[in-house]
């Protein structure tokens, strides 16, 4: 069975979004970023195991697919942007009861019933499924017990307040799968949920 892998940028104090506009992420949506070469390599390496992406409706409507589609064209020869080309090439799934159809290539819109749709996706043949979305989307997936692996890109910033992803689901024990610190200040921590007793 395929794994659902949730990737989130996070502050050192556990927030995935700020209450106010703050420049806290080492890597934002811009074309220029201070990520170091090793992190770029490792990030692209992770994407080699992914063959589907689950995206929140809001993230798609805010321009995620358009942005990375443009980056894949603009930086076609840049090895760092291999992941952007992969985003363009693989299947994307957007669970939504608001959207009726997709205007994006290789992107399907399914019902907003997350447990049913994610279970069906995980049962298909293929590689892992990456999840990208905001705090509400991530929280809903976590509360439904659908996430198989968490990948937290912990940025060297403390926000003090903001949006979290575990508030809906309560207590969780996690098992560390790996942790890597990078020169740019990001620490990537990978966890799997432990069985609740």
C-alpha positions as CSV (number, residue, x, y, z in Angstrom):
1,X,0.0,0.0,0.0
2,X,1.2,3.5,-0.8
3,X,2.1,5.9,1.9
4,X,0.6,9.4,2.4
5,X,3.5,11.7,3.2
6,X,2.7,15.1,4.6
7,X,5.4,17.7,4.1
8,X,5.1,21.0,6.1
9,X,7.3,23.9,6.7
10,X,7.3,24.6,10.4
11,X,8.7,27.1,12.9
12,X,10.8,25.9,15.8
13,X,7.8,26.5,18.1
14,X,5.5,24.3,16.1
15,X,3.6,26.7,13.9
16,X,3.0,26.1,10.2
17,X,1.6,29.5,9.5
18,X,2.0,33.0,11.0
19,X,-0.8,35.2,12.2
20,X,0.7,38.1,10.4
21,X,2.8,38.5,7.3
22,X,6.3,37.4,8.4
23,X,9.3,36.3,6.3
24,X,10.0,33.2,8.4
25,X,10.5,30.4,5.8
26,X,14.0,29.9,4.5
27,X,12.3,28.6,1.2
28,X,9.2,30.4,0.1
29,X,7.5,30.4,-3.3
30,X,10.1,32.7,-4.9
31,X,12.6,31.7,-7.5
32,X,15.6,32.7,-5.3
33,X,16.1,30.9,-2.0
34,X,19.0,30.3,0.4
35,X,18.6,26.5,0.6
36,X,21.9,24.7,0.5
37,X,22.9,22.3,-2.2
38,X,22.6,19.2,0.0
39,X,19.0,20.1,1.0
40,X,18.1,20.7,-2.6
41,X,19.5,17.3,-3.5
42,X,17.7,15.5,-0.7
43,X,14.4,17.3,-1.5
44,X,14.6,16.2,-5.1
45,X,15.6,12.7,-4.0
46,X,12.4,12.5,-1.9
47,X,10.3,13.4,-5.0
48,X,11.6,10.4,-6.9
49,X,9.5,8.1,-4.7
50,X,6.4,10.2,-5.2
51,X,4.0,9.6,-8.1
52,X,0.9,11.4,-6.9
53,X,0.2,14.6,-5.1
54,X,-2.8,15.3,-2.9
55,X,-3.5,19.1,-2.9
56,X,-5.9,21.2,-1.0
57,X,-8.4,23.2,-3.1
58,X,-7.2,26.4,-1.6
59,X,-3.6,25.8,-2.4
60,X,-4.5,25.0,-6.0
61,X,-6.7,28.1,-6.3
62,X,-3.8,30.2,-4.8
63,X,-1.6,29.2,-7.7
64,X,0.5,26.2,-6.5
65,X,0.3,24.3,-9.8
66,X,0.6,27.4,-12.0
67,X,3.7,28.6,-10.0
68,X,5.6,25.3,-10.2
69,X,4.5,24.7,-13.8
70,X,6.1,28.1,-14.7
71,X,9.2,27.3,-12.7
72,X,9.6,24.0,-14.5
73,X,9.6,25.8,-17.8
74,X,11.8,28.8,-16.7
75,X,14.4,26.6,-15.0
76,X,14.2,23.6,-17.3
77,X,17.9,22.9,-17.1
78,X,18.4,23.6,-13.4
79,X,18.8,20.3,-11.5
80,X,17.3,21.9,-8.4
81,X,14.0,22.3,-10.2
82,X,13.7,18.6,-11.0
83,X,10.9,18.4,-8.4
84,X,9.0,21.2,-10.3
85,X,9.1,19.1,-13.5
86,X,7.9,16.1,-11.5
87,X,5.0,18.1,-10.1
88,X,4.0,18.9,-13.7
89,X,4.4,15.3,-14.8
90,X,2.6,13.3,-12.1
91,X,-1.0,12.8,-11.2
92,X,-2.5,15.5,-8.9
93,X,-5.7,14.9,-6.9
94,X,-7.8,17.7,-5.4
95,X,-10.5,16.7,-2.9
96,X,-13.3,19.3,-3.1
97,X,-17.0,19.6,-3.0
98,X,-16.7,23.2,-4.4
99,X,-14.7,22.6,-7.5
100,X,-16.6,20.8,-10.3
101,X,-13.7,20.1,-12.7
102,X,-10.0,20.7,-13.1
103,X,-8.4,23.2,-15.4
104,X,-5.0,21.8,-14.7
105,X,-3.1,19.1,-16.6
106,X,-3.0,15.7,-15.1
107,X,-5.2,16.9,-12.2
108,X,-8.5,15.4,-11.1
109,X,-11.0,16.7,-8.7
110,X,-12.7,14.2,-6.4
111,X,-15.2,14.4,-3.6
112,X,-14.3,16.1,-0.4
113,X,-14.7,12.9,1.6
114,X,-11.1,12.6,2.7
115,X,-11.2,9.2,4.3
116,X,-12.8,7.6,1.3
117,X,-10.7,9.3,-1.4
118,X,-7.4,9.0,0.4
119,X,-8.0,5.3,1.2
120,X,-8.8,4.7,-2.5
121,X,-5.6,6.5,-3.6
122,X,-3.5,4.6,-1.1
123,X,-4.9,1.3,-2.4
124,X,-3.8,2.0,-6.0
125,X,-0.5,0.7,-7.4
126,X,2.4,3.0,-7.5
127,X,4.8,5.2,-5.4
128,X,4.0,7.3,-2.4
129,X,1.6,10.3,-2.3
130,X,2.8,13.7,-1.2
131,X,0.4,16.0,0.5
132,X,0.6,19.8,0.2
133,X,-1.9,22.2,1.7
134,X,-2.5,24.5,4.6
135,X,-3.0,24.0,8.3
136,X,-6.8,23.2,8.0
137,X,-6.2,20.6,5.2
138,X,-3.3,18.9,7.1
139,X,-5.3,19.0,10.4
140,X,-8.2,17.2,8.7
141,X,-5.9,14.5,7.3
142,X,-4.2,14.0,10.7
143,X,-7.5,13.9,12.6
144,X,-8.8,11.2,10.2
145,X,-5.6,9.1,10.8
146,X,-4.7,9.2,7.1
147,X,-1.0,10.4,7.3
148,X,1.6,7.6,7.2
149,X,4.7,9.9,7.4
150,X,5.3,13.4,8.5
151,X,8.2,15.4,7.0
152,X,8.7,18.7,9.0
153,X,11.0,21.3,7.4
154,X,11.7,23.2,10.6
155,X,12.8,26.7,9.9
156,X,15.2,28.7,12.2
157,X,12.4,31.0,13.4
158,X,10.0,31.2,16.3
159,X,6.6,32.8,15.5
160,X,5.1,33.0,19.0
161,X,1.6,32.4,17.6
162,X,0.0,31.1,14.4
163,X,-1.6,28.1,12.9
164,X,-0.8,24.5,14.1
165,X,-1.7,21.1,12.6
166,X,-2.3,18.8,15.6
167,X,-4.9,20.9,17.5
168,X,-7.9,18.9,16.0
169,X,-6.5,15.5,16.7
170,X,-5.2,15.7,20.2
171,X,-2.4,13.5,21.6
172,X,-0.1,11.6,19.2
173,X,2.9,9.5,19.8
174,X,5.3,9.6,16.8
175,X,8.3,7.4,15.9
176,X,11.4,9.2,14.5
177,X,12.3,7.9,11.1
178,X,15.2,10.3,10.5
179,X,16.5,13.8,11.1
180,X,18.9,15.9,9.2
181,X,20.2,19.4,9.8
182,X,21.3,21.6,6.9
183,X,23.7,24.5,6.6
184,X,20.8,26.9,5.7
185,X,19.4,26.4,9.1
186,X,16.5,24.0,8.2
187,X,16.2,20.7,10.1
188,X,14.1,18.0,8.4
189,X,12.5,15.6,10.9
190,X,10.7,12.6,9.6
191,X,8.1,10.8,11.8
192,X,5.6,8.0,11.5
193,X,2.5,7.7,13.7
194,X,2.7,5.1,16.4
195,X,-0.3,2.8,17.0
196,X,-2.5,4.3,19.7
197,X,-3.0,2.1,22.8
